[in-house]
Amino acid sequence: MTENRKANKEISVIKNYWNDRPCNLNHSKLEIGSKAYFDEVQRKKHFVEPHILEFADFTSWNNKKVLEIGCGLGTAAVNFIRNGADYTGIELSDKSLELTRKRLEVYNLKGSLHNLNAEDNIDFLGIESFDLIYSFGVIHHSPNPEKIIENAYKLLKKGGTLKIMLYAENSWKKMLIDKEQEQYEAQNGCPLAYTYTHEQVYDLLKNFQNIKIDQRHIFPYKIELYKRNEYVKEDWFEAMPHEMFKILEEKLGWHLCITATKM
């Protein structure tokens, strides 16, 4: 795996960064914590990243135990719970978890939430007790991703499923980052981000089987207009046929959507 330049692996620095800038916090300009705010956050996220719905497959986890590593603002949480999952979420950022708690309250949903570092010993959540462990765009921001994967392996049931998204080294966005034309996150100054080749994913998940990697997602919109909720594609993407853009995503997408099984 390759880390960002000037990476800072101090967990306190990483936690403070995400406390100051919870992921997707600015997806809506409405009153933070209101139902309308949370509704708009979800609409925007799933419009820009529609592959999440296919990847998470929320409807398949009815009456199943689901652990999410890095629940953020709770967008996935509410979708798992609405579809009948027995949901547990863990989150490093106090601020993000506070908003997830508020979100469940707003929608009158129930889940178990914990403010902790997924690298630490989390056996208390239940050894071999989860049917699914899900983490989307989180583990690559942790100083020691392998520790999180080890914990996930212990907590999964035999036959359980791991679904994680990691950033792709061989991607359109990483090419731009390397030329200082892009950055890892919407916010400046991300202290730590790793990117992975397919081979590095297989090494990280060496104890798992049935590993499947789907490469997805190139962000096509003009940033300044996007911030105003105007979805206008960059000229080169606007001119590109849809079928060609999908091929580009499959080969150079930023998201490695990874599914694996504990045997």
Buried (B, 14 or more C-beta within 10 A) or exposed (E): BBBBEEEBEEBEEBBBBBBEBBBBBBBBEBEBEEEEBBBBBBEBBBEBBEBBEEBBBBEEBEEBBBBBBBBBBBBBBBBBBEBBBBBBBBBBBBBBBBBBBBBBEBBEBEBEBBBBBBBEEBEEBBEEBBBBBBBBBBBBBBBBBBBBBEBBBBBBBEEBBBBBBBBBBBBBBBEEBEEEEBBBBBBEEBBBBBBBBBEBBBEBBEEBEEBEBBBBBBBBBBEEEBEEEEEBBEEEBEEBEEEEBBEBBEEBBBBBBBBBBBE
